[in-house]
């Protein structure tokens, strides 16, 4: 499993190393993580690697005492990571809008499920509960959520780390797009 993360100090080498998930530092600040918001798909995707990565991330977060904040769904990678968190004895907070609860997509097996009125409230609550953000493979919802928190960082709304879990090169095209945007100003 590899990922690429960056903070104010620059970019990491692309591999997940001991210590990467609990403490991020730069020359200006150190951040201790108690919870990470994981954006991920409401589908498991076509590659078994995605579900395995969700399970490994949940186990590692639990081992390090880091709680999960997620979209509150019982389907796809959301369901996989939440189930793995609960199975490992970790804490998961799900945040889901009423409309999705009504469609029976809420993860009822987690003890801390918060129901909100809208997708906007969901994103705001998730951001408020998390110390950092990780995007796993997903679709437009995952992309939109991740891009929004990265934009908030850029605008100074928060200073929370944002990273991609680049399972099997899933985010290589996005990384190339961002690199091109930076290069072309």
N, CA, C and O atoms as a DFTB+ gen file, in Angstrom:
740 C
 N C O
     1  1       0.867      -1.160       0.000
     2  2       0.000       0.000       0.000
     3  2       0.909       1.216       0.000
     4  3       1.805       1.318       0.838
     5  1       0.696       2.126      -0.914
     6  2       1.484       3.342      -0.892
     7  2       0.576       4.535      -1.030
     8  3      -0.548       4.429      -1.519
     9  1       1.064       5.645      -0.604
    10  2       0.306       6.882      -0.700
    11  2       1.267       8.021      -0.875
    12  3       2.474       7.859      -0.697
    13  1       0.743       9.172      -1.224
    14  2       1.571      10.356      -1.377
    15  2       0.924      11.445      -0.555
    16  3      -0.267      11.722      -0.700
    17  1       1.693      12.050       0.289
    18  2       1.152      13.092       1.147
    19  2       2.092      14.277       1.114
    20  3       3.293      14.122       0.893
    21  1       1.547      15.456       1.334
    22  2       2.403      16.622       1.423
    23  2       1.936      17.493       2.568
    24  3       0.765      17.475       2.946
    25  1       2.872      18.259       3.115
    26  2       2.541      19.263       4.114
    27  2       3.371      20.496       3.796
    28  3       3.967      20.572       2.721
    29  1       3.424      21.451       4.693
    30  2       4.142      22.690       4.421
    31  2       5.634      22.469       4.171
    32  3       6.290      23.313       3.562
    33  1       6.163      21.359       4.630
    34  2       7.589      21.108       4.492
    35  2       7.949      20.508       3.137
    36  3       9.133      20.442       2.808
    37  1       6.984      20.070       2.344
    38  2       7.276      19.468       1.053
    39  2       6.553      18.162       0.902
    40  3       5.559      17.914       1.584
    41  1       7.045      17.313       0.006
    42  2       6.361      16.055      -0.247
    43  2       7.152      14.902       0.328
    44  3       8.379      14.952       0.415
    45  1       6.436      13.864       0.720
    46  2       7.051      12.631       1.204
    47  2       7.425      11.787       0.001
    48  3       7.092      12.131      -1.133
    49  1       8.113      10.690       0.244
    50  2       8.604       9.872      -0.856
    51  2       7.560       8.962      -1.469
    52  3       7.866       8.249      -2.424
    53  1       6.331       8.956      -0.954
    54  2       5.282       8.165      -1.582
    55  2       4.940       6.885      -0.862
    56  3       3.919       6.272      -1.169
    57  1       5.755       6.455       0.089
    58  2       5.463       5.236       0.815
    59  2       4.935       5.564       2.201
    60  3       5.266       6.602       2.773
    61  1       4.119       4.680       2.732
    62  2       3.586       4.841       4.077
    63  2       4.635       4.300       5.039
    64  3       5.003       3.127       4.975
    65  1       5.115       5.168       5.932
    66  2       6.167       4.805       6.872
    67  2       5.659       4.850       8.296
    68  3       4.652       5.494       8.589
    69  1       6.361       4.162       9.180
    70  2       6.064       4.213      10.604
    71  2       6.051       5.669      11.048
    72  3       6.988       6.416      10.768
    73  1       5.001       6.066      11.734
    74  2       4.901       7.428      12.238
    75  2       4.152       8.383      11.338
    76  3       3.739       9.444      11.804
    77  1       3.956       8.060      10.070
    78  2       3.288       8.972       9.150
    79  2       1.869       9.297       9.589
    80  3       1.415      10.426       9.408
    81  1       1.162       8.334      10.161
    82  2      -0.251       8.539      10.471
    83  2      -0.488       9.232      11.805
    84  3      -1.552       9.824      11.991
    85  1       0.439       9.186      12.724
    86  2       0.164       9.777      14.029
    87  2       0.687      11.177      14.191
    88  3       0.109      11.963      14.942
    89  1       1.737      11.511      13.529
    90  2       2.287      12.837      13.736
    91  2       2.866      13.357      12.435
    92  3       3.695      12.702      11.804
    93  1       2.426      14.533      12.041
    94  2       2.973      15.205      10.874
    95  2       3.670      16.453      11.371
    96  3       3.156      17.148      12.247
    97  1       4.838      16.742      10.817
    98  2       5.532      17.927      11.279
    99  2       6.138      18.683      10.117
   100  3       6.399      18.116       9.057
   101  1       6.352      19.940      10.324
   102  2       7.104      20.797       9.425
   103  2       7.953      21.693      10.310
   104  3       7.961      21.536      11.531
   105  1       8.650      22.608       9.716
   106  2       9.482      23.505      10.510
   107  2       8.642      24.427      11.381
   108  3       9.173      25.058      12.295
   109  1       7.330      24.520      11.116
   110  2       6.476      25.453      11.842
   111  2       5.574      24.822      12.885
   112  3       5.216      25.491      13.854
   113  1       5.190      23.554      12.726
   114  2       4.219      22.989      13.658
   115  2       4.247      21.459      13.661
   116  3       4.691      20.822      12.706
   117  1       3.760      20.895      14.764
   118  2       3.589      19.453      14.900
   119  2       2.112      19.211      15.199
   120  3       1.512      19.910      16.016
   121  1       1.544      18.235      14.543
   122  2       0.130      17.936      14.728
   123  2      -0.007      16.511      15.246
   124  3       0.444      15.569      14.596
   125  1      -0.622      16.349      16.404
   126  2      -0.961      15.021      16.909
   127  2      -2.372      14.696      16.442
   128  3      -3.279      15.519      16.568
   129  1      -2.551      13.522      15.917
   130  2      -3.841      13.144      15.352
   131  2      -4.643      12.280      16.319
   132  3      -4.148      11.268      16.816
   133  1      -5.882      12.684      16.582
   134  2      -6.797      11.847      17.356
   135  2      -7.901      11.287      16.471
   136  3      -8.517      10.276      16.807
   137  1      -8.156      11.945      15.333
   138  2      -9.163      11.438      14.400
   139  2      -8.817      11.852      12.981
   140  3      -8.301      12.945      12.744
   141  1      -9.108      10.969      12.046
   142  2      -8.891      11.233      10.625
   143  2     -10.210      11.020       9.903
   144  3     -10.885      10.008      10.094
   145  1     -10.563      11.985       9.075
   146  2     -11.723      11.832       8.199
   147  2     -11.252      11.132       6.938
   148  3     -10.335      11.601       6.264
   149  1     -11.878      10.016       6.623
   150  2     -11.531       9.265       5.423
   151  2     -12.684       9.393       4.438
   152  3     -13.804       8.958       4.705
   153  1     -12.386      10.000       3.294
   154  2     -13.341      10.080       2.196
   155  2     -13.109       8.858       1.322
   156  3     -11.975       8.565       0.942
   157  1     -14.192       8.140       1.002
   158  2     -14.037       6.951       0.171
   159  2     -15.350       6.616      -0.506
   160  3     -16.390       7.193      -0.189
   161  1     -15.296       5.698      -1.425
   162  2     -16.430       5.396      -2.275
   163  2     -17.567       4.656      -1.605
   164  3     -17.378       3.919      -0.637
   165  1     -18.748       4.871      -2.146
   166  2     -19.928       4.112      -1.729
   167  2     -20.022       2.819      -2.538
   168  3     -21.027       2.111      -2.484
   169  1     -18.971       2.526      -3.280
   170  2     -18.789       1.266      -3.988
   171  2     -17.434       0.722      -3.555
   172  3     -16.558       1.492      -3.162
   173  1     -17.252      -0.587      -3.620
   174  2     -15.940      -1.144      -3.281
   175  2     -14.977      -1.047      -4.447
   176  3     -13.778      -1.272      -4.281
   177  1     -15.484      -0.714      -5.626
   178  2     -14.626      -0.604      -6.796
   179  2     -14.330      -1.957      -7.410
   180  3     -14.787      -2.992      -6.926
   181  1     -13.567      -1.931      -8.471
   182  2     -13.315      -3.146      -9.242
   183  2     -12.087      -3.920      -8.781
   184  3     -11.869      -5.044      -9.233
   185  1     -11.287      -3.348      -7.900
   186  2     -10.056      -4.006      -7.457
   187  2     -10.148      -4.392      -5.982
   188  3     -10.472      -3.548      -5.146
   189  1      -9.870      -5.637      -5.655
   190  2      -9.864      -6.063      -4.248
   191  2      -8.873      -5.271      -3.392
   192  3      -9.036      -5.187      -2.174
   193  1      -7.845      -4.689      -4.024
   194  2      -6.854      -3.886      -3.293
   195  2      -7.500      -2.746      -2.520
   196  3      -7.018      -2.382      -1.447
   197  1      -8.587      -2.174      -3.045
   198  2      -9.221      -1.028      -2.400
   199  2      -9.817      -1.428      -1.052
   200  3      -9.614      -0.734      -0.056
   201  1     -10.536      -2.519      -1.012
   202  2     -11.124      -2.981       0.251
   203  2     -10.034      -3.404       1.229
   204  3     -10.131      -3.126       2.424
   205  1      -9.003      -4.069       0.731
   206  2      -7.888      -4.463       1.609
   207  2      -7.219      -3.229       2.207
   208  3      -6.873      -3.220       3.389
   209  1      -7.037      -2.191       1.398
   210  2      -6.411      -0.966       1.905
   211  2      -7.291      -0.317       2.976
   212  3      -6.778       0.198       3.970
   213  1      -8.607      -0.340       2.780
   214  2      -9.522       0.222       3.779
   215  2      -9.412      -0.547       5.094
   216  3      -9.388       0.058       6.166
   217  1      -9.345      -1.865       5.017
   218  2      -9.210      -2.687       6.220
   219  2      -7.875      -2.431       6.922
   220  3      -7.826      -2.298       8.145
   221  1      -6.795      -2.364       6.141
   222  2      -5.471      -2.100       6.725
   223  2      -5.414      -0.712       7.362
   224  3      -4.854      -0.551       8.447
   225  1      -5.984       0.281       6.701
   226  2      -5.985       1.632       7.258
   227  2      -6.749       1.652       8.579
   228  3      -6.295       2.257       9.551
   229  1      -7.896       1.002       8.618
   230  2      -8.693       0.964       9.857
   231  2      -7.920       0.290      10.985
   232  3      -7.912       0.784      12.112
   233  1      -7.276      -0.826      10.689
   234  2      -6.507      -1.526      11.727
   235  2      -5.340      -0.668      12.217
   236  3      -5.061      -0.620      13.415
   237  1      -4.667       0.002      11.300
   238  2      -3.528       0.832      11.679
   239  2      -3.981       2.047      12.482
   240  3      -3.334       2.416      13.462
   241  1      -5.076       2.668      12.079
   242  2      -5.604       3.795      12.840
   243  2      -5.970       3.355      14.258
   244  3      -5.665       4.052      15.226
   245  1      -6.621       2.202      14.377
   246  2      -6.995       1.676      15.688
   247  2      -5.757       1.393      16.520
   248  3      -5.708       1.742      17.699
   249  1      -4.767       0.770      15.921
   250  2      -3.517       0.451      16.632
   251  2      -2.874       1.715      17.188
   252  3      -2.277       1.686      18.264
   253  1      -2.991       2.813      16.470
   254  2      -2.369       4.073      16.882
   255  2      -3.298       4.959      17.711
   256  3      -2.933       6.073      18.084
   257  1      -4.500       4.456      17.996
   258  2      -5.432       5.223      18.812
   259  2      -6.077       6.392      18.084
   260  3      -6.476       7.376      18.707
   261  1      -6.180       6.284      16.771
   262  2      -6.773       7.337      15.951
   263  2      -8.179       6.921      15.557
   264  3      -8.378       5.832      15.018
   265  1      -9.153       7.778      15.821
   266  2     -10.538       7.491      15.462
   267  2     -10.833       7.811      14.008
   268  3     -10.122       8.582      13.364
   269  1     -11.883       7.209      13.513
   270  2     -12.340       7.396      12.133
   271  2     -13.542       8.322      12.103
   272  3     -14.470       8.163      12.896
   273  1     -13.534       9.285      11.197
   274  2     -14.704      10.071      10.839
   275  2     -14.977       9.730       9.385
   276  3     -14.074       9.798       8.551
   277  1     -16.218       9.362       9.072
   278  2     -16.531       8.960       7.697
   279  2     -17.973       9.327       7.380
   280  3     -18.702       9.820       8.241
   281  1     -18.371       9.088       6.161
   282  2     -19.679       9.501       5.663
   283  2     -20.878       8.743       6.176
   284  3     -21.996       9.021       5.742
   285  1     -20.698       7.803       7.076
   286  2     -21.815       7.153       7.749
   287  2     -22.540       6.074       6.968
   288  3     -23.554       5.555       7.435
   289  1     -22.042       5.726       5.787
   290  2     -22.717       4.724       4.972
   291  2     -22.304       3.306       5.318
   292  3     -21.227       3.065       5.865
   293  1     -23.191       2.370       4.984
   294  2     -22.905       0.951       5.218
   295  2     -22.522       0.235       3.931
   296  3     -22.410      -0.990       3.912
   297  1     -22.323       0.978       2.872
   298  2     -22.039       0.399       1.554
   299  2     -20.637       0.774       1.102
   300  3     -20.052       1.739       1.594
   301  1     -20.109       0.012       0.173
   302  2     -18.839       0.314      -0.456
   303  2     -17.682       0.358       0.511
   304  3     -17.688      -0.309       1.546
   305  1     -16.684       1.157       0.158
   306  2     -15.504       1.288       1.004
   307  2     -15.837       1.946       2.334
   308  3     -15.157       1.711       3.333
   309  1     -16.898       2.785       2.352
   310  2     -17.337       3.360       3.634
   311  2     -17.710       2.249       4.606
   312  3     -17.293       2.267       5.764
   313  1     -18.484       1.296       4.141
   314  2     -18.880       0.178       4.996
   315  2     -17.701      -0.682       5.394
   316  3     -17.612      -1.139       6.534
   317  1     -16.788      -0.905       4.450
   318  2     -15.610      -1.735       4.721
   319  2     -14.747      -1.112       5.814
   320  3     -14.366      -1.792       6.766
   321  1     -14.439       0.168       5.683
   322  2     -13.550       0.795       6.672
   323  2     -14.232       0.896       8.034
   324  3     -13.580       0.708       9.060
   325  1     -15.530       1.189       8.061
   326  2     -16.248       1.271       9.337
   327  2     -16.313      -0.099      10.012
   328  3     -16.071      -0.214      11.213
   329  1     -16.639      -1.133       9.243
   330  2     -16.685      -2.493       9.803
   331  2     -15.324      -2.899      10.354
   332  3     -15.237      -3.497      11.426
   333  1     -14.263      -2.573       9.620
   334  2     -12.916      -2.936      10.065
   335  2     -12.532      -2.164      11.323
   336  3     -11.863      -2.709      12.201
   337  1     -12.947      -0.905      11.422
   338  2     -12.672      -0.111      12.636
   339  2     -13.344      -0.751      13.845
   340  3     -12.711      -0.957      14.881
   341  1     -14.623      -1.060      13.706
   342  2     -15.388      -1.654      14.805
   343  2     -14.791      -3.020      15.184
   344  3     -14.635      -3.330      16.365
   345  1     -14.463      -3.824      14.175
   346  2     -13.900      -5.151      14.429
   347  2     -12.562      -5.069      15.163
   348  3     -12.234      -5.942      15.967
   349  1     -11.789      -4.011      14.882
   350  2     -10.481      -3.845      15.524
   351  2     -10.584      -3.165      16.886
   352  3      -9.579      -3.003      17.578
   353  1     -11.796      -2.769      17.272
   354  2     -11.983      -2.117      18.559
   355  2     -11.779      -0.613      18.525
   356  3     -11.647       0.021      19.572
   357  1     -11.753      -0.036      17.329
   358  2     -11.563       1.405      17.195
   359  2     -12.873       2.171      17.263
   360  3     -13.956       1.586      17.303
   361  1     -12.749       3.484      17.275
   362  2     -13.918       4.363      17.351
   363  2     -14.201       4.949      15.976
   364  3     -13.306       5.485      15.322
   365  1     -15.450       4.843      15.544
   366  2     -15.871       5.402      14.261
   367  2     -17.045       6.338      14.491
   368  3     -17.991       6.010      15.207
   369  1     -16.968       7.506      13.874
   370  2     -18.076       8.454      13.877
   371  2     -18.565       8.573      12.444
   372  3     -17.817       8.979      11.555
   373  1     -19.811       8.219      12.226
   374  2     -20.416       8.367      10.910
   375  2     -21.290       9.602      10.876
   376  3     -22.008       9.889      11.833
   377  1     -21.232      10.333       9.774
   378  2     -22.042      11.539       9.601
   379  2     -22.803      11.384       8.295
   380  3     -22.204      11.276       7.225
   381  1     -24.133      11.373       8.390
   382  2     -24.945      11.071       7.215
   383  2     -26.190      11.966       7.178
   384  3     -26.792      12.226       8.220
   385  1     -26.574      12.434       6.000
   386  2     -27.787      13.247       5.888
   387  2     -29.056      12.386       5.984
   388  3     -29.052      11.204       5.637
   389  1     -30.131      13.007       6.460
   390  2     -31.433      12.322       6.568
   391  2     -31.816      11.608       5.273
   392  3     -32.318      10.485       5.308
   393  1     -31.582      12.251       4.144
   394  2     -31.990      11.685       2.861
   395  2     -31.358      10.319       2.609
   396  3     -31.994       9.440       2.028
   397  1     -30.115      10.137       3.040
   398  2     -29.456       8.844       2.841
   399  2     -29.899       7.827       3.884
   400  3     -29.917       6.626       3.611
   401  1     -30.253       8.294       5.066
   402  2     -30.809       7.388       6.080
   403  2     -32.126       6.828       5.556
   404  3     -32.405       5.637       5.696
   405  1     -32.931       7.695       4.952
   406  2     -34.228       7.282       4.415
   407  2     -34.075       6.229       3.315
   408  3     -34.973       5.414       3.104
   409  1     -32.955       6.248       2.626
   410  2     -32.692       5.244       1.576
   411  2     -32.029       3.993       2.150
   412  3     -31.551       3.142       1.400
   413  1     -32.001       3.882       3.472
   414  2     -31.454       2.721       4.190
   415  2     -29.974       2.496       3.903
   416  3     -29.527       1.358       3.761
   417  1     -29.225       3.579       3.818
   418  2     -27.793       3.475       3.566
   419  2     -26.953       3.754       4.804
   420  3     -25.725       3.694       4.744
   421  1     -27.605       4.059       5.932
   422  2     -26.874       4.381       7.158
   423  2     -26.258       3.127       7.774
   424  3     -26.845       2.046       7.744
   425  1     -25.066       3.298       8.330
   426  2     -24.360       2.194       8.985
   427  2     -24.848       2.106      10.427
   428  3     -24.330       2.799      11.303
   429  1     -25.823       1.274      10.670
   430  2     -26.466       1.166      11.991
   431  2     -25.634       0.413      13.025
   432  3     -25.971       0.420      14.209
   433  1     -24.554      -0.236      12.593
   434  2     -23.745      -1.015      13.534
   435  2     -22.730      -0.170      14.291
   436  3     -22.117      -0.656      15.242
   437  1     -22.539       1.076      13.892
   438  2     -21.595       1.908      14.638
   439  2     -22.346       2.676      15.714
   440  3     -23.449       3.166      15.472
   441  1     -21.762       2.784      16.888
   442  2     -22.474       3.423      18.006
   443  2     -22.599       4.945      17.887
   444  3     -23.468       5.538      18.527
   445  1     -21.749       5.585      17.082
   446  2     -21.776       7.042      16.984
   447  2     -22.138       7.466      15.555
   448  3     -21.267       7.819      14.759
   449  1     -23.424       7.424      15.253
   450  2     -23.933       7.831      13.940
   451  2     -24.664       9.153      14.117
   452  3     -25.638       9.236      14.866
   453  1     -24.199      10.172      13.433
   454  2     -24.789      11.505      13.547
   455  2     -25.550      11.823      12.265
   456  3     -24.991      11.779      11.169
   457  1     -26.823      12.141      12.415
   458  2     -27.683      12.420      11.268
   459  2     -27.873      13.925      11.159
   460  3     -28.250      14.589      12.125
   461  1     -27.604      14.455       9.968
   462  2     -27.693      15.894       9.712
   463  2     -28.711      16.156       8.601
   464  3     -29.221      15.227       7.975
   465  1     -28.991      17.423       8.374
   466  2     -30.028      17.791       7.405
   467  2     -29.567      17.819       5.956
   468  3     -30.384      17.621       5.057
   469  1     -28.291      18.057       5.702
   470  2     -27.854      18.233       4.311
   471  2     -26.423      17.747       4.117
   472  3     -25.698      17.484       5.077
   473  1     -26.040      17.636       2.853
   474  2     -24.658      17.281       2.527
   475  2     -23.698      18.374       3.007
   476  3     -22.582      18.076       3.433
   477  1     -24.124      19.627       2.939
   478  2     -23.277      20.728       3.418
   479  2     -23.008      20.592       4.918
   480  3     -21.876      20.771       5.369
   481  1     -24.052      20.276       5.684
   482  2     -23.874      20.067       7.123
   483  2     -22.975      18.865       7.381
   484  3     -22.151      18.876       8.296
   485  1     -23.140      17.837       6.571
   486  2     -22.317      16.635       6.723
   487  2     -20.846      16.980       6.577
   488  3     -20.035      16.617       7.429
   489  1     -20.493      17.681       5.502
   490  2     -19.088      18.017       5.263
   491  2     -18.540      18.924       6.356
   492  3     -17.407      18.744       6.802
   493  1     -19.333      19.894       6.788
   494  2     -18.877      20.803       7.848
   495  2     -18.646      20.048       9.154
   496  3     -17.652      20.289       9.839
   497  1     -19.550      19.141       9.504
   498  2     -19.386      18.377      10.735
   499  2     -18.176      17.453      10.648
   500  3     -17.389      17.366      11.591
   501  1     -18.027      16.765       9.523
   502  2     -16.884      15.874       9.351
   503  2     -15.579      16.649       9.478
   504  3     -14.639      16.185      10.123
   505  1     -15.518      17.826       8.868
   506  2     -14.306      18.643       8.936
   507  2     -14.040      19.101      10.367
   508  3     -12.889      19.150      10.801
   509  1     -15.088      19.432      11.091
   510  2     -14.923      19.864      12.466
   511  2     -14.463      18.760      13.399
   512  3     -13.776      19.029      14.384
   513  1     -14.827      17.536      13.108
   514  2     -14.486      16.402      13.963
   515  2     -13.093      15.833      13.701
   516  3     -12.549      15.118      14.543
   517  1     -12.516      16.142      12.545
   518  2     -11.270      15.500      12.115
   519  2     -10.057      16.398      12.317
   520  3     -10.146      17.624      12.248
   521  1      -8.921      15.753      12.570
   522  2      -7.634      16.440      12.656
   523  2      -6.875      16.387      11.331
   524  3      -5.912      17.127      11.132
   525  1      -7.310      15.514      10.430
   526  2      -6.648      15.334       9.137
   527  2      -7.626      14.648       8.194
   528  3      -8.679      14.173       8.619
   529  1      -7.275      14.599       6.919
   530  2      -8.152      14.027       5.892
   531  2      -7.359      13.110       4.975
   532  3      -6.227      13.408       4.594
   533  1      -7.976      11.990       4.629
   534  2      -7.404      11.061       3.661
   535  2      -8.488      10.737       2.641
   536  3      -9.632      10.466       3.007
   537  1      -8.126      10.764       1.367
   538  2      -9.030      10.302       0.317
   539  2      -8.539       8.944      -0.167
   540  3      -7.396       8.791      -0.597
   541  1      -9.425       7.974      -0.087
   542  2      -9.185       6.652      -0.668
   543  2      -9.834       6.639      -2.044
   544  3     -10.466       7.628      -2.418
   545  1      -9.707       5.574      -2.804
   546  2     -10.401       5.522      -4.083
   547  2     -11.901       5.769      -3.922
   548  3     -12.529       5.278      -2.984
   549  1     -12.445       6.523      -4.834
   550  2     -13.861       6.876      -4.808
   551  2     -14.239       7.577      -6.086
   552  3     -13.458       7.622      -7.037
   553  1     -15.432       8.124      -6.112
   554  2     -15.935       8.805      -7.302
   555  2     -16.072      10.294      -7.071
   556  3     -15.316      10.891      -6.306
   557  1     -17.048      10.887      -7.742
   558  2     -17.206      12.340      -7.702
   559  2     -17.396      12.883      -6.292
   560  3     -16.866      13.946      -5.970
   561  1     -18.138      12.177      -5.447
   562  2     -18.331      12.644      -4.072
   563  2     -17.026      12.698      -3.315
   564  3     -16.754      13.673      -2.615
   565  1     -16.219      11.671      -3.444
   566  2     -14.910      11.626      -2.794
   567  2     -14.019      12.744      -3.329
   568  3     -13.363      13.444      -2.558
   569  1     -14.000      12.909      -4.649
   570  2     -13.168      13.956      -5.251
   571  2     -13.594      15.333      -4.739
   572  3     -12.756      16.154      -4.366
   573  1     -14.901      15.571      -4.727
   574  2     -15.422      16.873      -4.311
   575  2     -15.094      17.149      -2.842
   576  3     -14.653      18.246      -2.501
   577  1     -15.306      16.164      -1.979
   578  2     -15.023      16.335      -0.552
   579  2     -13.545      16.629      -0.324
   580  3     -13.195      17.534       0.433
   581  1     -12.686      15.864      -0.977
   582  2     -11.252      16.051      -0.798
   583  2     -10.795      17.399      -1.341
   584  3     -10.040      18.113      -0.681
   585  1     -11.244      17.746      -2.527
   586  2     -10.839      19.036      -3.114
   587  2     -11.308      20.199      -2.248
   588  3     -10.614      21.210      -2.138
   589  1     -12.478      20.061      -1.634
   590  2     -12.958      21.132      -0.770
   591  2     -12.057      21.325       0.446
   592  3     -11.716      22.461       0.775
   593  1     -11.661      20.244       1.123
   594  2     -10.817      20.423       2.310
   595  2      -9.416      20.897       1.935
   596  3      -8.787      21.624       2.703
   597  1      -8.920      20.496       0.766
   598  2      -7.637      21.010       0.300
   599  2      -7.762      22.509       0.025
   600  3      -6.865      23.279       0.369
   601  1      -8.858      22.920      -0.586
   602  2      -9.101      24.341      -0.844
   603  2      -9.183      25.120       0.459
   604  3      -8.650      26.226       0.552
   605  1      -9.847      24.554       1.473
   606  2      -9.928      25.209       2.782
   607  2      -8.534      25.406       3.372
   608  3      -8.261      26.423       4.009
   609  1      -7.657      24.432       3.158
   610  2      -6.280      24.572       3.625
   611  2      -5.601      25.719       2.882
   612  3      -4.953      26.574       3.486
   613  1      -5.761      25.721       1.572
   614  2      -5.143      26.762       0.747
   615  2      -5.636      28.155       1.127
   616  3      -4.869      29.117       1.092
   617  1      -6.917      28.266       1.492
   618  2      -7.499      29.557       1.858
   619  2      -7.243      29.937       3.322
   620  3      -7.585      31.041       3.745
   621  1      -6.647      29.031       4.086
   622  2      -6.356      29.309       5.485
   623  2      -7.538      29.085       6.415
   624  3      -7.493      29.519       7.566
   625  1      -8.585      28.426       5.959
   626  2      -9.746      28.133       6.800
   627  2      -9.366      27.107       7.870
   628  3      -9.866      27.167       8.993
   629  1      -8.494      26.180       7.529
   630  2      -7.910      25.260       8.514
   631  2      -6.491      24.949       8.076
   632  3      -6.083      25.270       6.960
   633  1      -5.742      24.316       8.976
   634  2      -4.369      23.913       8.675
   635  2      -4.216      22.408       8.906
   636  3      -3.197      21.949       9.421
   637  1      -5.217      21.667       8.527
   638  2      -5.212      20.222       8.753
   639  2      -4.604      19.507       7.554
   640  3      -4.883      19.862       6.408
   641  1      -3.769      18.494       7.815
   642  2      -3.159      17.747       6.717
   643  2      -4.208      17.043       5.859
   644  3      -5.218      16.547       6.358
   645  1      -3.937      17.014       4.554
   646  2      -4.800      16.347       3.583
   647  2      -3.917      15.429       2.741
   648  3      -2.883      15.860       2.231
   649  1      -4.314      14.179       2.594
   650  2      -3.497      13.251       1.823
   651  2      -4.327      12.284       1.013
   652  3      -5.506      12.059       1.287
   653  1      -3.685      11.720       0.014
   654  2      -4.305      10.707      -0.839
   655  2      -3.730       9.347      -0.488
   656  3      -2.513       9.205      -0.367
   657  1      -4.582       8.349      -0.323
   658  2      -4.111       6.976      -0.202
   659  2      -4.179       6.411      -1.617
   660  3      -5.231       5.972      -2.083
   661  1      -3.053       6.433      -2.272
   662  2      -2.966       6.158      -3.702
   663  2      -2.853       4.653      -3.969
   664  3      -1.819       4.164      -4.424
   665  1      -3.925       3.942      -3.679
   666  2      -3.946       2.478      -3.796
   667  2      -3.845       2.083      -5.267
   668  3      -4.656       2.496      -6.096
   669  1      -2.832       1.276      -5.571
   670  2      -2.627       0.747      -6.919
   671  2      -2.586       1.858      -7.969
   672  3      -3.016       1.659      -9.105
   673  1      -2.067       3.030      -7.585
   674  2      -1.937       4.133      -8.531
   675  2      -3.234       4.823      -8.893
   676  3      -3.294       5.556      -9.880
   677  1      -4.280       4.595      -8.100
   678  2      -5.604       5.151      -8.406
   679  2      -5.559       6.663      -8.629
   680  3      -6.211       7.184      -9.534
   681  1      -4.792       7.356      -7.804
   682  2      -4.756       8.815      -7.887
   683  2      -3.617       9.360      -8.753
   684  3      -3.401      10.572      -8.773
   685  1      -2.899       8.519      -9.454
   686  2      -1.820       9.007     -10.313
   687  2      -2.292      10.089     -11.295
   688  3      -1.597      11.094     -11.450
   689  1      -3.447       9.927     -11.968
   690  2      -3.893      10.988     -12.884
   691  2      -4.197      12.311     -12.159
   692  3      -3.929      13.384     -12.701
   693  1      -4.751      12.244     -10.948
   694  2      -5.020      13.469     -10.197
   695  2      -3.716      14.129      -9.773
   696  3      -3.582      15.349      -9.856
   697  1      -2.761      13.338      -9.324
   698  2      -1.461      13.881      -8.933
   699  2      -0.805      14.564     -10.139
   700  3      -0.232      15.646     -10.006
   701  1      -0.891      13.932     -11.309
   702  2      -0.329      14.532     -12.525
   703  2      -1.045      15.854     -12.851
   704  3      -0.394      16.822     -13.243
   705  1      -2.352      15.902     -12.697
   706  2      -3.113      17.122     -12.946
   707  2      -2.687      18.238     -11.994
   708  3      -2.478      19.375     -12.416
   709  1      -2.560      17.905     -10.695
   710  2      -2.138      18.902      -9.716
   711  2      -0.713      19.371     -10.029
   712  3      -0.434      20.569      -9.981
   713  1       0.187      18.437     -10.348
   714  2       1.556      18.804     -10.712
   715  2       1.556      19.749     -11.913
   716  3       2.312      20.720     -11.942
   717  1       0.713      19.467     -12.898
   718  2       0.624      20.340     -14.074
   719  2       0.103      21.728     -13.686
   720  3       0.618      22.742     -14.156
   721  1      -0.914      21.766     -12.831
   722  2      -1.444      23.045     -12.377
   723  2      -0.392      23.883     -11.667
   724  3      -0.305      25.093     -11.875
   725  1       0.407      23.230     -10.827
   726  2       1.472      23.936     -10.120
   727  2       2.525      24.425     -11.111
   728  3       2.981      25.566     -11.033
   729  1       2.904      23.554     -12.037
   730  2       3.945      23.906     -13.011
   731  2       3.512      25.054     -13.926
   732  3       4.333      25.879     -14.326
   733  1       2.237      25.100     -14.247
   734  2       1.762      26.115     -15.187
   735  2       1.213      27.352     -14.488
   736  3       0.713      28.271     -15.135
   737  1       1.311      27.368     -13.155
   738  2       0.956      28.558     -12.383
   739  2      -0.483      28.811     -12.277
   740  3      -0.894      29.787     -11.649
